[in-house]
Amino acid sequence: MVLQDQVVFVTGASRGFGEAATLELVQRGHRVVATMRNPDRDGPALLAGAGAHSDRITVTSCDVTDRASVDAAVALAERTYGRVDAVFNNAGYGLYGPVEELQDEEVLREFDTNVVGQIRVVRAVLPGMRARGSGKIVNVSSLAGRISGPLLGLYAASKHAVEAMSEALRLEVAAAGVQVTIMEPGMFASDWQTTSLDVTQVVREGRSRMQPVVDKALAAFRERAASRPGSRAVAVALADIVELEQPLPTRWPVGDDAQQMIALRASLTDAQWEEAMRRNDGYRGVFLRAVDEAR
């Protein structure tokens, strides 16, 4: 059985997973409060993409690093539709570069967006969900929330934090009728690897201690991403979660790579996993083999 005509609050709806999810939801007959940092710039393109379903989208501003902005966006959703049935807690970004070369402000910004940003949204929607005795919160993690790797250590750390926070939240709100699930997308061809991927200042300025290796691995990362499917698989998974009338699982991996790598990691010791990464044809293997060669 599926739930019909749900009101879904989507963060980061201007592009990537958030945009694709918004379009999939309205095509299935749901209503979406599509939030983004710059609705004047990005909203018209989203509405145009929805075509005849654009009347089911309310576009509004929301910066997840600003509590007042989050509270105002959720209040607008509840005034407009009377409720928020589900949340796609999607806003976030990746940060690429060696851990030892991160600046304090880069670390704080990554966690403020990817982790605290989700908590701000959760805090804003839960009173209404508790009052109604129902609701779904989909916190977006990543394959990186289960498996870390070189040069994306801080991003992985933020997503590991999302996983831990979401596991606790799930238990805390279950008695109120609110369900929490952790979406874990693998690698997809989206803006995540291009416009939304932040590169650390040291790497950007060409001052990394490992600059040639870092550049080589980044090129391999983006090449691999370009060969992957687009964002629609994530959008379909999100819409399925919204419509599902059965209890949600704790985690919802999306993508063949996520499914396979999570299973592989669980089957190997730490030493076996590190050796497997060295043989990997993706950016992890490119980085580790280049480091070994440089010794």
C-alpha positions as CSV (number, residue, x, y, z in Angstrom):
1,M,0.0,0.0,0.0
2,V,1.1,3.6,-0.7
3,L,0.4,6.9,0.9
4,Q,-1.1,9.4,-1.4
5,D,-0.9,13.2,-1.6
6,Q,1.9,13.7,0.9
7,V,3.4,17.1,1.8
8,V,7.2,16.8,1.6
9,F,9.7,19.4,2.8
10,V,12.9,19.2,0.6
11,T,16.2,20.9,1.4
12,G,18.7,21.6,-1.3
13,A,16.1,21.4,-4.0
14,S,17.8,23.6,-6.5
15,R,19.9,20.9,-8.1
16,G,21.1,17.3,-7.8
17,F,19.2,14.9,-5.6
18,G,16.9,17.6,-4.2
19,E,15.8,18.8,-7.6
20,A,15.3,15.2,-9.0
21,A,13.3,14.2,-5.9
22,T,11.1,17.3,-6.1
23,L,10.2,16.5,-9.8
24,E,9.6,12.8,-9.0
25,L,7.3,13.6,-6.1
26,V,5.1,16.0,-7.9
27,Q,4.8,13.7,-10.9
28,R,3.4,11.1,-8.5
29,G,0.9,13.5,-7.1
30,H,2.5,14.8,-4.0
31,R,3.1,18.4,-2.9
32,V,6.6,19.7,-2.2
33,V,8.0,22.7,-0.3
34,A,11.2,23.0,-2.3
35,T,13.7,25.0,-0.3
36,M,17.0,26.5,-1.5
37,R,19.4,29.3,-0.6
38,N,18.6,31.4,-3.7
39,P,15.0,30.8,-4.9
40,D,15.1,33.9,-7.1
41,R,18.0,32.4,-9.1
42,D,17.2,28.7,-9.0
43,G,13.4,28.5,-8.5
44,P,12.2,29.3,-12.0
45,A,14.2,26.5,-13.5
46,L,12.8,24.0,-11.0
47,L,9.2,25.1,-11.7
48,A,9.9,25.0,-15.5
49,G,11.2,21.4,-15.1
50,A,8.0,20.4,-13.3
51,G,5.9,21.5,-16.3
52,A,2.2,20.9,-15.7
53,H,2.9,19.8,-12.1
54,S,4.5,23.1,-11.1
55,D,1.4,24.1,-9.1
56,R,2.2,21.4,-6.6
57,I,5.6,23.0,-5.7
58,T,6.1,25.9,-3.3
59,V,9.6,27.3,-3.6
60,T,11.0,29.2,-0.7
61,S,14.3,30.2,0.8
62,C,16.1,28.1,3.3
63,D,19.7,28.2,4.5
64,V,20.2,25.2,6.8
65,T,23.1,27.0,8.5
66,D,20.7,29.7,9.7
67,R,18.2,28.6,12.4
68,A,15.8,31.5,11.7
69,S,15.8,30.6,8.0
70,V,15.0,27.0,8.7
71,D,12.2,27.9,11.1
72,A,10.7,30.3,8.7
73,A,10.7,27.8,5.8
74,V,9.0,25.1,8.0
75,A,6.5,27.6,9.3
76,L,5.6,28.6,5.7
77,A,5.1,24.9,4.8
78,E,2.7,24.4,7.7
79,R,0.8,27.6,6.9
80,T,0.5,26.7,3.3
81,Y,-0.5,23.0,3.6
82,G,-1.4,22.6,7.2
83,R,1.3,20.0,7.8
84,V,4.6,18.4,6.8
85,D,4.3,14.7,6.2
86,A,7.9,13.9,5.3
87,V,11.3,15.6,5.1
88,F,14.0,15.0,2.6
89,N,17.0,16.3,4.7
90,N,19.2,16.6,1.7
91,A,21.2,19.9,1.8
92,G,24.9,19.4,2.1
93,Y,28.2,19.3,0.2
94,G,31.4,17.4,-0.2
95,L,34.9,18.7,0.8
96,Y,37.9,17.3,-0.9
97,G,41.5,17.4,0.5
98,P,43.9,15.8,3.0
99,V,42.8,15.9,6.6
100,E,46.1,17.3,7.9
101,E,45.7,20.4,5.6
102,L,42.2,21.4,6.6
103,Q,41.6,24.8,8.0
104,D,39.4,25.2,11.1
105,E,36.8,27.2,9.3
106,E,36.5,24.5,6.6
107,V,35.9,21.8,9.3
108,L,33.3,23.9,11.1
109,R,31.5,24.9,7.9
110,E,31.3,21.3,6.7
111,F,29.8,20.1,10.0
112,D,27.6,23.1,10.4
113,T,26.0,22.3,7.0
114,N,26.0,18.6,6.8
115,V,25.2,17.7,10.5
116,V,23.9,20.7,12.4
117,G,21.9,21.8,9.3
118,Q,20.0,18.5,9.5
119,I,19.4,18.9,13.2
120,R,18.0,22.4,12.6
121,V,15.5,21.0,10.2
122,V,14.6,18.1,12.5
123,R,14.1,20.4,15.4
124,A,11.7,22.6,13.3
125,V,9.5,19.8,11.9
126,L,9.2,17.6,14.9
127,P,6.7,19.6,16.9
128,G,4.1,19.4,14.1
129,M,4.8,15.7,13.5
130,R,4.5,14.9,17.2
131,A,1.2,16.7,17.4
132,R,-0.2,14.7,14.5
133,G,1.4,11.4,15.6
134,S,3.0,10.7,12.3
135,G,5.8,11.8,10.0
136,K,8.8,10.6,8.1
137,I,12.3,12.0,8.3
138,V,14.8,10.9,5.6
139,N,18.3,12.1,6.6
140,V,20.7,11.9,3.7
141,S,24.0,10.3,4.5
142,S,26.1,8.6,1.9
143,L,28.1,5.5,1.1
144,A,30.8,7.7,2.8
145,G,28.7,7.5,6.0
146,R,29.7,3.8,6.2
147,I,33.0,3.7,4.4
148,S,35.7,6.4,4.6
149,G,38.6,6.9,2.2
150,P,41.5,9.2,1.4
151,L,40.9,12.9,0.6
152,L,37.2,12.8,1.6
153,G,37.9,12.2,5.2
154,L,36.0,15.2,6.6
155,Y,33.0,14.7,4.3
156,A,32.9,11.0,5.5
157,A,33.3,12.2,9.1
158,S,30.2,14.5,8.7
159,K,28.2,11.6,7.2
160,H,29.3,9.2,9.9
161,A,28.0,11.8,12.3
162,V,24.7,11.9,10.4
163,E,24.4,8.2,10.8
164,A,25.0,8.2,14.5
165,M,22.6,11.1,15.1
166,S,19.9,9.5,13.0
167,E,20.1,6.2,14.7
168,A,19.6,7.9,18.1
169,L,16.8,10.2,16.7
170,R,15.0,7.1,15.2
171,L,14.7,5.6,18.7
172,E,13.8,8.9,20.4
173,V,10.8,9.7,18.2
174,A,9.4,6.3,17.3
175,A,6.9,6.3,20.2
176,A,5.5,9.6,18.7
177,G,4.7,7.9,15.4
178,V,7.6,9.5,13.6
179,Q,9.9,7.3,11.5
180,V,13.5,8.1,10.6
181,T,15.5,6.4,7.9
182,I,19.1,7.0,6.7
183,M,19.5,7.3,2.9
184,E,22.9,6.2,1.7
185,P,23.5,7.0,-1.9
186,G,26.5,5.7,-3.7
187,M,28.2,7.7,-6.5
188,F,25.9,9.3,-9.0
189,A,26.6,11.7,-11.8
190,S,25.4,15.0,-10.3
191,D,26.6,18.4,-9.2
192,W,28.0,16.8,-6.1
193,Q,31.3,16.1,-7.9
194,T,31.3,19.4,-9.8
195,T,29.7,22.7,-8.7
196,S,28.9,21.4,-5.2
197,L,32.2,19.8,-4.5
198,D,34.4,22.1,-2.4
199,V,38.1,21.7,-2.6
200,T,40.2,22.7,0.4
201,Q,42.0,26.0,0.2
202,V,45.5,24.4,0.3
203,V,44.7,22.1,-2.6
204,R,42.9,24.9,-4.5
205,E,46.0,27.1,-4.2
206,G,48.3,24.3,-5.3
207,R,50.1,24.2,-1.9
208,S,49.3,20.6,-0.8
209,R,52.2,18.5,0.3
210,M,50.8,15.9,-2.0
211,Q,49.5,18.1,-4.8
212,P,50.3,15.9,-7.8
213,V,48.8,12.9,-6.1
214,V,45.8,14.8,-4.9
215,D,45.2,16.2,-8.4
216,K,45.5,12.8,-10.0
217,A,43.0,11.3,-7.6
218,L,40.5,14.1,-8.0
219,A,40.6,13.6,-11.8
220,A,39.9,9.9,-11.3
221,F,37.1,10.7,-8.8
222,R,35.3,13.0,-11.3
223,E,35.9,10.7,-14.2
224,R,34.3,7.8,-12.3
225,A,31.4,10.0,-11.3
226,A,30.7,11.1,-14.8
227,S,30.3,7.4,-15.8
228,R,27.6,6.8,-13.1
229,P,23.8,7.0,-13.5
230,G,22.1,10.3,-12.8
231,S,20.2,11.5,-9.8
232,R,16.8,9.9,-10.7
233,A,17.6,6.6,-8.9
234,V,17.8,8.6,-5.6
235,A,14.6,10.5,-6.5
236,V,12.7,7.3,-7.1
237,A,14.0,5.8,-3.8
238,L,12.9,8.9,-1.9
239,A,9.5,8.9,-3.4
240,D,9.1,5.2,-2.6
241,I,10.0,6.0,1.0
242,V,7.5,8.8,1.2
243,E,4.7,6.5,-0.2
244,L,5.6,3.3,1.7
245,E,2.9,2.4,4.3
246,Q,5.2,-0.2,6.0
247,P,7.7,0.5,8.7
248,L,10.9,2.1,7.3
249,P,14.3,0.4,7.8
250,T,17.1,2.1,9.6
251,R,19.1,2.4,6.4
252,W,18.3,2.7,2.8
253,P,21.3,2.3,0.5
254,V,20.9,3.5,-3.1
255,G,23.0,2.3,-6.0
256,D,24.8,-0.9,-6.9
257,D,28.1,0.5,-5.7
258,A,26.6,1.3,-2.2
259,Q,25.1,-2.1,-1.9
260,Q,28.2,-3.9,-3.0
261,M,30.8,-1.9,-1.1
262,I,28.9,-1.9,2.2
263,A,28.6,-5.7,2.0
264,L,32.3,-6.1,1.0
265,R,33.5,-3.9,3.8
266,A,31.5,-5.9,6.3
267,S,33.1,-9.1,5.1
268,L,36.7,-8.0,5.4
269,T,39.2,-7.2,8.2
270,D,40.7,-3.7,8.3
271,A,43.9,-5.0,6.7
272,Q,42.0,-6.8,4.0
273,W,39.9,-3.7,3.2
274,E,43.0,-1.5,2.9
275,E,44.5,-4.0,0.5
276,A,41.3,-4.1,-1.5
277,M,41.3,-0.3,-1.8
278,R,44.8,-0.4,-3.2
279,R,43.5,-2.7,-6.0
280,N,40.4,-0.6,-6.6
281,D,40.2,1.1,-10.0
282,G,38.5,4.2,-8.5
283,Y,40.0,7.3,-6.9
284,R,41.0,5.4,-3.7
285,G,43.2,3.0,-5.6
286,V,44.6,5.8,-7.8
287,F,45.6,7.7,-4.6
288,L,47.1,4.8,-2.7
289,R,49.1,3.5,-5.6
290,A,50.4,6.9,-6.4
291,V,51.5,7.4,-2.8
292,D,53.2,4.0,-2.8
293,E,55.0,4.9,-6.0
294,A,56.2,8.2,-4.6
295,R,57.9,6.6,-1.6
